[in-house]
Amino acid sequence: MLRVIFTSCALFWTVFGFAQKDSSIEFVIKNLGINVDGHFNKFQIRTDFDTSANLTSVAGEIYVSSIETGIESRDKHLLEDDYFDVKSHPKISLKSNAIAKKGPSDYQVSAILTIKDISKEISLPIKVEILNNTFRVESSFEINRKKFDIGGSSFVMGKTVKIKVIHFEPIE
């Protein structure tokens, strides 16, 4: 009997444990012409939906100190004044102010992005799918790092940052 319980538990974790998906915030920027990628480990994303499962709001906060690019010395440098200035600006925030439905699962979201106390309105394409009683929300967009005073006037670093966000919100 113990063997049946153990086998059942193992099967459950194999099927459902690995099938569970985690939210992520990833980015790519060119440095000396080479793509440098990274992600943030700590963040909060909130998406709200109406009774018809239409997206009604998006908000998020990223804890800048959780940045990871695979090179510890670079990660530390990115937290300094000339980049994110984490001591003065520990969070990046985003809050939607308008959402337009463009198709059955596609939205165009106008939002305010704030980095280093610099707020800019940006436009995000968002795709929403329903998977296993969960909303899967995905967006890929670009920002200009110079508009947020990140990295100064570096000649070796590209100005365009490509960002990809995937978020899973349980259906309540």
PyRosetta script that sets phi, psi and omega in degrees:
from pyrosetta import init, pose_from_sequence

init()
pose = pose_from_sequence("MLRVIFTSCALFWTVFGFAQKDSSIEFVIKNLGINVDGHFNKFQIRTDFDTSANLTSVAGEIYVSSIETGIESRDKHLLEDDYFDVKSHPKISLKSNAIAKKGPSDYQVSAILTIKDISKEISLPIKVEILNNTFRVESSFEINRKKFDIGGSSFVMGKTVKIKVIHFEPIE")
pose.set_psi(1, -41.2)
pose.set_omega(1, 178.8)
pose.set_phi(2, -60.6)
pose.set_psi(2, -38.6)
pose.set_omega(2, 178.9)
pose.set_phi(3, -63.1)
pose.set_psi(3, -40.5)
pose.set_omega(3, 178.7)
pose.set_phi(4, -63.7)
pose.set_psi(4, -44.3)
pose.set_omega(4, 179.6)
pose.set_phi(5, -63.9)
pose.set_psi(5, -46.2)
pose.set_omega(5, 179.9)
pose.set_phi(6, -61.1)
pose.set_psi(6, -45.9)
pose.set_omega(6, 180.0)
pose.set_phi(7, -62.7)
pose.set_psi(7, -41.4)
pose.set_omega(7, 178.7)
pose.set_phi(8, -63.4)
pose.set_psi(8, -44.0)
pose.set_omega(8, 178.5)
pose.set_phi(9, -63.5)
pose.set_psi(9, -43.6)
pose.set_omega(9, 179.4)
pose.set_phi(10, -61.2)
pose.set_psi(10, -43.5)
pose.set_omega(10, 178.5)
pose.set_phi(11, -62.9)
pose.set_psi(11, -43.2)
pose.set_omega(11, 179.1)
pose.set_phi(12, -58.0)
pose.set_psi(12, -49.0)
pose.set_omega(12, -178.0)
pose.set_phi(13, -68.9)
pose.set_psi(13, -32.1)
pose.set_omega(13, 177.1)
pose.set_phi(14, -66.4)
pose.set_psi(14, -45.7)
pose.set_omega(14, -177.2)
pose.set_phi(15, -75.3)
pose.set_psi(15, -49.5)
pose.set_omega(15, -172.6)
pose.set_phi(16, -93.0)
pose.set_psi(16, -33.3)
pose.set_omega(16, -179.3)
pose.set_phi(17, -63.7)
pose.set_psi(17, -46.0)
pose.set_omega(17, -179.2)
pose.set_phi(18, -79.8)
pose.set_psi(18, -19.4)
pose.set_omega(18, 179.6)
pose.set_phi(19, -79.4)
pose.set_psi(19, -19.8)
pose.set_omega(19, 179.9)
pose.set_phi(20, -65.9)
pose.set_psi(20, 136.3)
pose.set_omega(20, -177.4)
pose.set_phi(21, -110.1)
pose.set_psi(21, 146.2)
pose.set_omega(21, 178.4)
pose.set_phi(22, -109.5)
pose.set_psi(22, 148.8)
pose.set_omega(22, 174.9)
pose.set_phi(23, -69.0)
pose.set_psi(23, 154.5)
pose.set_omega(23, 180.0)
pose.set_phi(24, -151.6)
pose.set_psi(24, 151.3)
pose.set_omega(24, 171.8)
pose.set_phi(25, -129.1)
pose.set_psi(25, 113.0)
pose.set_omega(25, -177.1)
pose.set_phi(26, -120.3)
pose.set_psi(26, 155.1)
pose.set_omega(26, 178.0)
pose.set_phi(27, -143.9)
pose.set_psi(27, 159.4)
pose.set_omega(27, 176.0)
pose.set_phi(28, -140.2)
pose.set_psi(28, 135.2)
pose.set_omega(28, 175.2)
pose.set_phi(29, -142.0)
pose.set_psi(29, 147.7)
pose.set_omega(29, 177.8)
pose.set_phi(30, -84.6)
pose.set_psi(30, 135.5)
pose.set_omega(30, 175.4)
pose.set_phi(31, -135.1)
pose.set_psi(31, 118.3)
pose.set_omega(31, -173.0)
pose.set_phi(32, 56.2)
pose.set_psi(32, 34.9)
pose.set_omega(32, 178.5)
pose.set_phi(33, 78.5)
pose.set_psi(33, 1.5)
pose.set_omega(33, -179.0)
pose.set_phi(34, -109.8)
pose.set_psi(34, 135.7)
pose.set_omega(34, 177.2)
pose.set_phi(35, -66.8)
pose.set_psi(35, 127.6)
pose.set_omega(35, 173.7)
pose.set_phi(36, -113.6)
pose.set_psi(36, 123.1)
pose.set_omega(36, -179.8)
pose.set_phi(37, -111.9)
pose.set_psi(37, 161.5)
pose.set_omega(37, 179.3)
pose.set_phi(38, -167.5)
pose.set_psi(38, -176.8)
pose.set_omega(38, 179.2)
pose.set_phi(39, -156.1)
pose.set_psi(39, 170.0)
pose.set_omega(39, 174.2)
pose.set_phi(40, -110.0)
pose.set_psi(40, 136.9)
pose.set_omega(40, -178.0)
pose.set_phi(41, -91.3)
pose.set_psi(41, -25.0)
pose.set_omega(41, -177.2)
pose.set_phi(42, -125.0)
pose.set_psi(42, 121.9)
pose.set_omega(42, -180.0)
pose.set_phi(43, -163.2)
pose.set_psi(43, 164.3)
pose.set_omega(43, 175.1)
pose.set_phi(44, -130.0)
pose.set_psi(44, 130.8)
pose.set_omega(44, 176.5)
pose.set_phi(45, -125.6)
pose.set_psi(45, 137.1)
pose.set_omega(45, 177.8)
pose.set_phi(46, -128.6)
pose.set_psi(46, 123.5)
pose.set_omega(46, 173.3)
pose.set_phi(47, -120.7)
pose.set_psi(47, 139.1)
pose.set_omega(47, 178.4)
pose.set_phi(48, -118.9)
pose.set_psi(48, 147.8)
pose.set_omega(48, -177.9)
pose.set_phi(49, -133.5)
pose.set_psi(49, 149.5)
pose.set_omega(49, 175.5)
pose.set_phi(50, -84.2)
pose.set_psi(50, -177.4)
pose.set_omega(50, -177.1)
pose.set_phi(51, -66.0)
pose.set_psi(51, -17.5)
pose.set_omega(51, 176.9)
pose.set_phi(52, -95.4)
pose.set_psi(52, 12.0)
pose.set_omega(52, 179.7)
pose.set_phi(53, 66.9)
pose.set_psi(53, 28.2)
pose.set_omega(53, 174.1)
pose.set_phi(54, -91.2)
pose.set_psi(54, 137.0)
pose.set_omega(54, 178.2)
pose.set_phi(55, -63.9)
pose.set_psi(55, 127.5)
pose.set_omega(55, -179.0)
pose.set_phi(56, -116.6)
pose.set_psi(56, -22.6)
pose.set_omega(56, 176.0)
pose.set_phi(57, -162.2)
pose.set_psi(57, 156.0)
pose.set_omega(57, 178.3)
pose.set_phi(58, -139.1)
pose.set_psi(58, 134.8)
pose.set_omega(58, 175.7)
pose.set_phi(59, -148.7)
pose.set_psi(59, 152.2)
pose.set_omega(59, 178.6)
pose.set_phi(60, -162.1)
pose.set_psi(60, 157.7)
pose.set_omega(60, 173.9)
pose.set_phi(61, -136.4)
pose.set_psi(61, 136.3)
pose.set_omega(61, 176.4)
pose.set_phi(62, -114.2)
pose.set_psi(62, 133.6)
pose.set_omega(62, 173.9)
pose.set_phi(63, -87.7)
pose.set_psi(63, 107.1)
pose.set_omega(63, -171.7)
pose.set_phi(64, -56.9)
pose.set_psi(64, -35.7)
pose.set_omega(64, -177.4)
pose.set_phi(65, -63.5)
pose.set_psi(65, -10.6)
pose.set_omega(65, -179.7)
pose.set_phi(66, -91.2)
pose.set_psi(66, 11.0)
pose.set_omega(66, -179.4)
pose.set_phi(67, -64.7)
pose.set_psi(67, 142.1)
pose.set_omega(67, 179.4)
pose.set_phi(68, -145.1)
pose.set_psi(68, 123.9)
pose.set_omega(68, 179.2)
pose.set_phi(69, -118.5)
pose.set_psi(69, -1.1)
pose.set_omega(69, -179.0)
pose.set_phi(70, 96.4)
pose.set_psi(70, -8.6)
pose.set_omega(70, 176.8)
pose.set_phi(71, -127.7)
pose.set_psi(71, 110.4)
pose.set_omega(71, -173.0)
pose.set_phi(72, -59.1)
pose.set_psi(72, -40.9)
pose.set_omega(72, -179.3)
pose.set_phi(73, -64.7)
pose.set_psi(73, -37.6)
pose.set_omega(73, 177.3)
pose.set_phi(74, -67.2)
pose.set_psi(74, -42.9)
pose.set_omega(74, 179.0)
pose.set_phi(75, -58.0)
pose.set_psi(75, -43.5)
pose.set_omega(75, 178.3)
pose.set_phi(76, -63.3)
pose.set_psi(76, -41.9)
pose.set_omega(76, 179.8)
pose.set_phi(77, -63.5)
pose.set_psi(77, -38.0)
pose.set_omega(77, 179.3)
pose.set_phi(78, -63.4)
pose.set_psi(78, -20.4)
pose.set_omega(78, 179.3)
pose.set_phi(79, -84.7)
pose.set_psi(79, -9.8)
pose.set_omega(79, -177.3)
pose.set_phi(80, -77.3)
pose.set_psi(80, 172.8)
pose.set_omega(80, -173.8)
pose.set_phi(81, -53.5)
pose.set_psi(81, -41.7)
pose.set_omega(81, -174.8)
pose.set_phi(82, -73.2)
pose.set_psi(82, -13.0)
pose.set_omega(82, 175.9)
pose.set_phi(83, -111.7)
pose.set_psi(83, -103.0)
pose.set_omega(83, -174.2)
pose.set_phi(84, -89.0)
pose.set_psi(84, -15.5)
pose.set_omega(84, -180.0)
pose.set_phi(85, 48.5)
pose.set_psi(85, 60.5)
pose.set_omega(85, -172.4)
pose.set_phi(86, -62.2)
pose.set_psi(86, -27.3)
pose.set_omega(86, 179.3)
pose.set_phi(87, -64.7)
pose.set_psi(87, -38.9)
pose.set_omega(87, 179.8)
pose.set_phi(88, -92.0)
pose.set_psi(88, -25.8)
pose.set_omega(88, -174.0)
pose.set_phi(89, -136.0)
pose.set_psi(89, 77.3)
pose.set_omega(89, -174.3)
pose.set_phi(90, -73.4)
pose.set_psi(90, -13.6)
pose.set_omega(90, -176.3)
pose.set_phi(91, -130.9)
pose.set_psi(91, 151.7)
pose.set_omega(91, 167.9)
pose.set_phi(92, -109.9)
pose.set_psi(92, 138.3)
pose.set_omega(92, -179.8)
pose.set_phi(93, -130.6)
pose.set_psi(93, 155.2)
pose.set_omega(93, 176.9)
pose.set_phi(94, -141.7)
pose.set_psi(94, 136.3)
pose.set_omega(94, 178.0)
pose.set_phi(95, -144.0)
pose.set_psi(95, 125.8)
pose.set_omega(95, 179.5)
pose.set_phi(96, -70.1)
pose.set_psi(96, 147.6)
pose.set_omega(96, 173.8)
pose.set_phi(97, -125.8)
pose.set_psi(97, -9.4)
pose.set_omega(97, 175.3)
pose.set_phi(98, -161.0)
pose.set_psi(98, 140.7)
pose.set_omega(98, 179.7)
pose.set_phi(99, -134.4)
pose.set_psi(99, 127.0)
pose.set_omega(99, 177.8)
pose.set_phi(100, -117.9)
pose.set_psi(100, 128.4)
pose.set_omega(100, 177.5)
pose.set_phi(101, -80.9)
pose.set_psi(101, 126.4)
pose.set_omega(101, -176.5)
pose.set_phi(102, -108.1)
pose.set_psi(102, -12.6)
pose.set_omega(102, -179.4)
pose.set_phi(103, -172.6)
pose.set_psi(103, -177.2)
pose.set_omega(103, -176.8)
pose.set_phi(104, -54.8)
pose.set_psi(104, -34.6)
pose.set_omega(104, -179.0)
pose.set_phi(105, -130.7)
pose.set_psi(105, 8.2)
pose.set_omega(105, -175.9)
pose.set_phi(106, -111.4)
pose.set_psi(106, 137.2)
pose.set_omega(106, -179.7)
pose.set_phi(107, -132.8)
pose.set_psi(107, 152.3)
pose.set_omega(107, 169.7)
pose.set_phi(108, -115.4)
pose.set_psi(108, 120.2)
pose.set_omega(108, -174.0)
pose.set_phi(109, -113.3)
pose.set_psi(109, 128.6)
pose.set_omega(109, 171.0)
pose.set_phi(110, -96.2)
pose.set_psi(110, 129.8)
pose.set_omega(110, -175.6)
pose.set_phi(111, -144.3)
pose.set_psi(111, 159.8)
pose.set_omega(111, 174.0)
pose.set_phi(112, -101.4)
pose.set_psi(112, 119.4)
pose.set_omega(112, 176.4)
pose.set_phi(113, -103.5)
pose.set_psi(113, 127.9)
pose.set_omega(113, -179.6)
pose.set_phi(114, -120.8)
pose.set_psi(114, 119.9)
pose.set_omega(114, 176.0)
pose.set_phi(115, -131.1)
pose.set_psi(115, 128.0)
pose.set_omega(115, -179.5)
pose.set_phi(116, 55.1)
pose.set_psi(116, 41.1)
pose.set_omega(116, -178.4)
pose.set_phi(117, 61.8)
pose.set_psi(117, 16.9)
pose.set_omega(117, 174.6)
pose.set_phi(118, -105.7)
pose.set_psi(118, 118.2)
pose.set_omega(118, -177.7)
pose.set_phi(119, -107.3)
pose.set_psi(119, 130.2)
pose.set_omega(119, 178.9)
pose.set_phi(120, -133.9)
pose.set_psi(120, 143.2)
pose.set_omega(120, 174.0)
pose.set_phi(121, -81.6)
pose.set_psi(121, 131.8)
pose.set_omega(121, 177.7)
pose.set_phi(122, -128.8)
pose.set_psi(122, 163.0)
pose.set_omega(122, 178.6)
pose.set_phi(123, -117.6)
pose.set_psi(123, 130.2)
pose.set_omega(123, -176.8)
pose.set_phi(124, -122.5)
pose.set_psi(124, 130.0)
pose.set_omega(124, 168.3)
pose.set_phi(125, -81.8)
pose.set_psi(125, 133.2)
pose.set_omega(125, -180.0)
pose.set_phi(126, -129.7)
pose.set_psi(126, 135.5)
pose.set_omega(126, 176.6)
pose.set_phi(127, -114.9)
pose.set_psi(127, 132.8)
pose.set_omega(127, -179.4)
pose.set_phi(128, -121.0)
pose.set_psi(128, 129.6)
pose.set_omega(128, 174.6)
pose.set_phi(129, -127.4)
pose.set_psi(129, 154.2)
pose.set_omega(129, 174.8)
pose.set_phi(130, -107.6)
pose.set_psi(130, 120.7)
pose.set_omega(130, -178.9)
pose.set_phi(131, -132.3)
pose.set_psi(131, 121.4)
pose.set_omega(131, 174.5)
pose.set_phi(132, 48.7)
pose.set_psi(132, 52.6)
pose.set_omega(132, 177.5)
pose.set_phi(133, 62.9)
pose.set_psi(133, 29.0)
pose.set_omega(133, -179.6)
pose.set_phi(134, -139.3)
pose.set_psi(134, 139.7)
pose.set_omega(134, 171.3)
pose.set_phi(135, -81.3)
pose.set_psi(135, 129.4)
pose.set_omega(135, 172.0)
pose.set_phi(136, -105.9)
pose.set_psi(136, 116.0)
pose.set_omega(136, -175.1)
pose.set_phi(137, -113.9)
pose.set_psi(137, 125.8)
pose.set_omega(137, -177.6)
pose.set_phi(138, -133.1)
pose.set_psi(138, 140.8)
pose.set_omega(138, 176.2)
pose.set_phi(139, -145.9)
pose.set_psi(139, 137.7)
pose.set_omega(139, 171.7)
pose.set_phi(140, -126.4)
pose.set_psi(140, 127.6)
pose.set_omega(140, -177.5)
pose.set_phi(141, -153.9)
pose.set_psi(141, 173.7)
pose.set_omega(141, -179.9)
pose.set_phi(142, -126.5)
pose.set_psi(142, 148.8)
pose.set_omega(142, 171.7)
pose.set_phi(143, -131.6)
pose.set_psi(143, 159.4)
pose.set_omega(143, 175.1)
pose.set_phi(144, -96.2)
pose.set_psi(144, 112.5)
pose.set_omega(144, -176.5)
pose.set_phi(145, -60.6)
pose.set_psi(145, -30.3)
pose.set_omega(145, -177.8)
pose.set_phi(146, -66.4)
pose.set_psi(146, -30.9)
pose.set_omega(146, 179.1)
pose.set_phi(147, -67.2)
pose.set_psi(147, -15.0)
pose.set_omega(147, 179.3)
pose.set_phi(148, -113.4)
pose.set_psi(148, 14.2)
pose.set_omega(148, 177.1)
pose.set_phi(149, 57.2)
pose.set_psi(149, 44.4)
pose.set_omega(149, 178.0)
pose.set_phi(150, -108.5)
pose.set_psi(150, 120.5)
pose.set_omega(150, 175.8)
pose.set_phi(151, 82.8)
pose.set_psi(151, 7.5)
pose.set_omega(151, 176.9)
pose.set_phi(152, 54.5)
pose.set_psi(152, -139.4)
pose.set_omega(152, -176.5)
pose.set_phi(153, -104.7)
pose.set_psi(153, 37.9)
pose.set_omega(153, 180.0)
pose.set_phi(154, -52.9)
pose.set_psi(154, 131.3)
pose.set_omega(154, 178.8)
pose.set_phi(155, -88.4)
pose.set_psi(155, -17.2)
pose.set_omega(155, -176.9)
pose.set_phi(156, -93.7)
pose.set_psi(156, -16.4)
pose.set_omega(156, -178.1)
pose.set_phi(157, -103.0)
pose.set_psi(157, 133.4)
pose.set_omega(157, 177.3)
pose.set_phi(158, -64.5)
pose.set_psi(158, 157.9)
pose.set_omega(158, 179.3)
pose.set_phi(159, -90.4)
pose.set_psi(159, -18.3)
pose.set_omega(159, -177.6)
pose.set_phi(160, -93.2)
pose.set_psi(160, 127.1)
pose.set_omega(160, 176.0)
pose.set_phi(161, -111.5)
pose.set_psi(161, 123.9)
pose.set_omega(161, 176.4)
pose.set_phi(162, -93.2)
pose.set_psi(162, 129.4)
pose.set_omega(162, -175.0)
pose.set_phi(163, -123.8)
pose.set_psi(163, 138.3)
pose.set_omega(163, 176.0)
pose.set_phi(164, -130.5)
pose.set_psi(164, 126.6)
pose.set_omega(164, 179.8)
pose.set_phi(165, -120.9)
pose.set_psi(165, 131.5)
pose.set_omega(165, 171.8)
pose.set_phi(166, -126.4)
pose.set_psi(166, 128.3)
pose.set_omega(166, -177.0)
pose.set_phi(167, -135.4)
pose.set_psi(167, 141.1)
pose.set_omega(167, 177.7)
pose.set_phi(168, -116.7)
pose.set_psi(168, 122.4)
pose.set_omega(168, -178.8)
pose.set_phi(169, -120.3)
pose.set_psi(169, 119.0)
pose.set_omega(169, 178.8)
pose.set_phi(170, -61.2)
pose.set_psi(170, 142.1)
pose.set_omega(170, 176.0)
pose.set_phi(171, -80.1)
pose.set_psi(171, 124.7)
pose.set_omega(171, -178.3)
pose.set_phi(172, -94.4)
pose.dump_pdb("model.pdb")
